[in-house]
Amino acid sequence: MINPSKNRGGISIIGVLFFGVLIVLLLSYLGISIKSVVESPEGQENINYIAGGVRNLWYDYLKEPAEYVWNDVIIGIVWENLLSAVGNLRNMNSTNLGNFSPEINY
């Protein structure tokens, strides 16, 4: 069994935001303007290069598996069963949610 109080070394969203704020403050202290770096021709070229790489990664490798997971797993299995169970609850019919609960033998 996993102990939820045990720290597994991950970083939280708050930690990422705090780290981002620290980086911005450090750059400000060093006199580096993020706006001027981003608006410079070199900055725009780098941003366009990275955006093109991300686009290629999405369309070449990630789009098909993501669409499969979304359409066939999330919508096809989870969402349809959830809608069926909610409809059964609304109509006061029995649901099949009990089939998924663990069984305890005494």
C-alpha positions as CSV (number, residue, x, y, z in Angstrom):
1,M,0.0,0.0,0.0
2,I,1.3,3.5,-0.8
3,N,1.8,5.8,2.1
4,P,0.3,9.2,1.1
5,S,2.3,11.0,3.7
6,K,5.6,9.8,2.3
7,N,7.3,12.4,0.0
8,R,8.1,10.8,-3.3
9,G,10.2,13.7,-4.6
10,G,7.8,15.3,-7.0
11,I,7.4,19.1,-7.5
12,S,4.0,20.8,-7.0
13,I,2.4,23.5,-9.2
14,I,3.1,26.0,-6.4
15,G,6.7,25.0,-6.5
16,V,6.9,25.5,-10.3
17,L,5.2,29.0,-9.9
18,F,7.6,29.9,-7.1
19,F,10.6,28.8,-9.1
20,G,9.3,30.9,-12.1
21,V,8.9,34.0,-10.0
22,L,12.4,33.5,-8.6
23,I,13.8,33.3,-12.2
24,V,12.0,36.5,-13.2
25,L,13.3,38.3,-10.1
26,L,16.9,37.0,-10.8
27,L,16.7,38.2,-14.4
28,S,15.4,41.6,-13.2
29,Y,18.2,41.9,-10.7
30,L,20.8,41.1,-13.4
31,G,19.2,43.8,-15.6
32,I,17.9,41.5,-18.3
33,S,14.6,42.6,-19.8
34,I,12.5,39.5,-20.8
35,K,10.4,41.7,-23.1
36,S,13.4,43.0,-25.1
37,V,14.8,39.4,-25.3
38,V,11.4,38.0,-26.6
39,E,10.9,40.9,-29.0
40,S,14.4,40.8,-30.5
41,P,14.8,39.2,-34.0
42,E,16.9,36.4,-32.4
43,G,14.3,35.8,-29.8
44,Q,11.5,35.6,-32.4
45,E,13.6,33.2,-34.5
46,N,14.1,30.9,-31.4
47,I,10.4,31.0,-30.5
48,N,9.4,30.1,-34.1
49,Y,12.0,27.3,-34.1
50,I,10.7,25.8,-30.9
51,A,7.1,26.3,-31.9
52,G,7.8,24.4,-35.2
53,G,9.4,21.6,-33.3
54,V,6.5,21.3,-30.9
55,R,4.1,21.3,-33.9
56,N,6.0,18.6,-35.6
57,L,6.2,16.5,-32.4
58,W,2.4,16.8,-32.0
59,Y,1.4,16.0,-35.5
60,D,4.1,13.3,-36.2
61,Y,4.0,11.4,-32.8
62,L,1.5,12.5,-30.3
63,K,-1.8,13.4,-32.1
64,E,-2.8,9.9,-33.1
65,P,-2.3,8.3,-29.6
66,A,-3.9,11.2,-27.9
67,E,-6.9,11.1,-30.1
68,Y,-7.2,7.3,-29.5
69,V,-7.0,7.7,-25.8
70,W,-9.5,10.6,-25.8
71,N,-12.1,9.1,-28.3
72,D,-11.9,5.4,-27.5
73,V,-10.9,5.3,-23.8
74,I,-12.2,8.5,-22.2
75,I,-15.3,9.1,-24.3
76,G,-16.0,5.5,-25.3
77,I,-15.5,3.8,-21.9
78,V,-15.5,6.2,-19.1
79,W,-17.9,8.9,-20.3
80,E,-20.5,6.5,-21.7
81,N,-20.5,4.4,-18.5
82,L,-20.7,7.6,-16.4
83,L,-23.7,8.9,-18.3
84,S,-25.4,5.6,-18.1
85,A,-24.9,5.4,-14.3
86,V,-26.1,9.0,-13.8
87,G,-29.2,8.3,-16.0
88,N,-29.9,5.2,-13.9
89,L,-29.6,7.2,-10.7
90,R,-31.8,9.9,-12.0
91,N,-34.5,7.4,-13.0
92,M,-34.1,5.6,-9.6
93,N,-32.9,2.4,-11.3
94,S,-30.2,0.3,-9.9
95,T,-26.7,1.0,-11.2
96,N,-23.9,-1.3,-12.1
97,L,-21.5,0.7,-9.9
98,G,-21.6,-2.0,-7.2
99,N,-19.9,-4.3,-9.7
100,F,-16.7,-2.2,-9.3
101,S,-16.6,-2.0,-5.5
102,P,-14.3,-4.4,-3.7
103,E,-15.7,-7.4,-2.0
104,I,-14.8,-8.2,1.6
105,N,-15.1,-11.8,2.8
106,Y,-15.6,-12.4,6.6
